[in-house]
Amino acid sequence: MSSVFEKLDEESMKSTALNLLEKRTFEFRKLPRGKLLMGKKIEAKFFPYSNLGSSIRIYPEKLEFKIHSFYLKSEPENLEAIIDLLLYKLLKQPIPNELESTVRKFYESHTTQKNRANKNKKRIERSPIQNQKLRLILENVNQSYLRIDLSDLEIFWGKSKSTTRLGHYDPTHKMIVINPILSFESVPNFVLEYIVFHELLHVYFPVTRKKGRNVIHSKEFKIFEKNFRIINGQMRG
């Protein structure tokens, strides 16, 4: 039963959005080049794009808006802002700074919510006790070699044992995830330290673009990694 009400609610939101589209399009007819909008039927499609991308296309008989469905559930001023932005661009008119600011703030808010949701979906071990060892290793390695700010960097054990990689750094969430296969007591501590250091280097040396390609392990990255192995080998020797 709830799904029926949800569908009705969604249709109501789409109807309200279409009314707003027609109202704003009518207002934009008064602007220079506004004659382009005369006599056009207005169609709107709402999709859950991976980002907040929205677009407008003009045809001989219609205007077609494609708008992110997230705008339907937001405050009316956000939907109006994206509609106005699309119309300004279509008519090649200057975009007011206040309008750009409204759209940008909404985009940033949506991105933050999306990142938090994705972060919660990651298959990681969140128990502080389980992750305490990793955190200590991270802090010790950082203090000895890099000394960068770790205040917003997290490190966790993964929940699934990957067969392809022993760890990875997620720059979007500022999170290092270590393969739980390394949590066994039989794994030497220096091995775990090396993996943590390797991922920490990805924080220190972010991915760059060179000649149209992503450079993940730069020359400097490899030098730091080699020096770590040499120093660690001498200490164990």
N, C-alpha and C positions, 0 to 999 in steps of 0.2 A: 504493500500500500504506500509505503514511504517513497518508493521509486516513482510512483504515479505523481505524487505531489512535487517531487523534485523536478520531474519533466515539465509539469505545468509551470513551476516557478522559473525554470530556464526559458521556456517559451515566452513568459511574461517579460523577463529581462531582455530578451532579444527584440520583442515588440517595442519596449521602451527605448532601446538603443536605436532601432530603426527610425523611430519618431525624432530622436535627437539628431540623427544623421540628416534627415530631411530638413529639419529646422536650421541646422548649421549650414547646409549646402545652400539653402535659400538666402541666408545672410551673406554668404560669400559671393553671390551673384552681383552684389553691389560693388565689389572690388574691381580694379583694373583686370582685364582678361576674364572677368566673371561671366561673360557671355558664353564661355565654353561650357558652363554648367546648365545653360538654358535647355529645357525640354528633355532632360535626361532622366530616365527611370533610375532609381537608386536601389542597388542590391547590396546586401551585406552578408558576409560569411565569417564565422567565428571559429578559430582553430586553436588548439593548445600547442602552439609552436614551441620548439626547444628554447627559444628566447622570446623576447617581447616584440618580435618583428611584426609590423603591420604595413599594409600597402594599399594603394589606390590606383585603379586603372580606368582610363576613359575610352569608351567605345562610341560609335556613331549614335547609338540609341540609349546607352546607359552608363552609369558610374558604378564601378564595382569596388567595394571596400572589403579588404581582408584584414580582420583585426583579431588580435590575441584574445582568447576567451576569458583570460584573467581580468580584462577590463570590465566585463559584464558584472563581476562581483565586487568591483572596487567602488570608490566614491564617484558620483556622477561627474564631478569636475575633472577626474582623470580621463574618463572616456571622452568628454568634450575636448580636452586638451589634445588627445591623440588624433581626433577627427580634424580639429583645426590645423594641427601640424601637417597632416596629409594634404589638406586643401591648400594651405599656403604653399607647400612644395609643388603641388600640381599647377597652381597658377603662377608659379615662379615669383612669389612675393616675399619681401623680407619677413623673417619670423621674429616676433617679439621676444625679447630676452626672458620676460616673465613666463611665457608659454614654454620655452625651451627648459627653463628651470623646473617647471611643474612636471614635465615629462621625464626629465633626468632624475628627479627625486623619486618618482614612482618606479622608474626602472631600477634604481639602486635599492629601493625597499624590496622590490620583487626578487632581485638577485640575492639579497641577503637571506630572505626567507627560503629561497630555493636551495641555497648552499647549506643552510642549517638542516633542511629536510634530507638532502643527499648525504650529509655527514652522519645523520642518525641511521641511515640505511646501510652504512658501511659495516661489513662483518668484522667487528673488532671486539676484543676482550676489554671491557670497561672497568673491571675490578681493580681498584687502586693497589691492592696487595699483589695481584698478578703483574701489574705494570711497574711496580716500584723498582725492581731490578733494572728494567730498561731505562727508567728515568735517571737512575744513579749513573748508569754507564754513559748515557747521553751527556749528562752534566760533567762527568769526569773527563770524557774524551774532548768535549768542547773546551773545558778549562785548560787542558794540556796543549791543545793544538790550534783552536780557532778563536775562542773567546768572543763569540757573537751573542747577541741578545736572544735568549730562549724563552722569553716571557710569554710569547704567543704561539710557541711551537709545542705540539703534543706528540707523544710516542705511545704506541699500543702494540700488543700482540695481535696478529690476525686470528680469526676463528677457524679458518680453513687452511690446511697444509698445501700450499701451492707447490707444484712440481717444476715450475718454470722460473721463479725468482724468489730470492731469500728476503727481499725487503723492497719497499718502494716509498717514494716521497710524493705526497699529494700537495702541490703548491696552492691549489684552490682553498683547501681546508687547513693548510699549514700543519700537516700531520704526517708522521713517519709510521709506517706499519711494517712490523717484522714478522716473518714467517714463523709460526709456532713450532715448527720442526726444530728450531734452534733453542727451544726452551728446555730440552732434555738435559739432564745433568752430565750426560756423556759428551756433550758439545763443549770443547775448550772455550774458556772465557775470551781468549784473544780473537777467536773466530767471530763471536758475537760482537765484540768491540769493533772489529774491522767492518762488519756489515753496517753497524750503527754509524760509524765514521763515514763510510761510503755514502749513506743516505744524507748525512749531515752536510757532506760536500755539495749535494744537490741544492741545499738551502744556500750555501755560501757562494756557489757558482750556478746561478739560474740558467735555464736553457736560453741560448741566443740564436739569432739568425745570421747565417753567413753564406753568401752566394745562393740565396734562395733555399737553403737547407737548415734544419734545426741542428744545432751543435749541442749535444747532451753532455758529452764528456770532452770538455775543452782541453787544450794543452796544459793549462794551469791546473785544471782538475786532476789530470793524470800525474802531474808532478807532486801535488800534495798527497795523492793516494800512494805513490811510490815511496815517498819519504816516510809515510806512516808505517808502511810494511818494513822498511829498513830499520827504523827506530824500534818498532815492536820486536823485530827479530833479534836485535842487539840486546834488548832488555830480557828476552826469554833466554838468550844464550848466556 
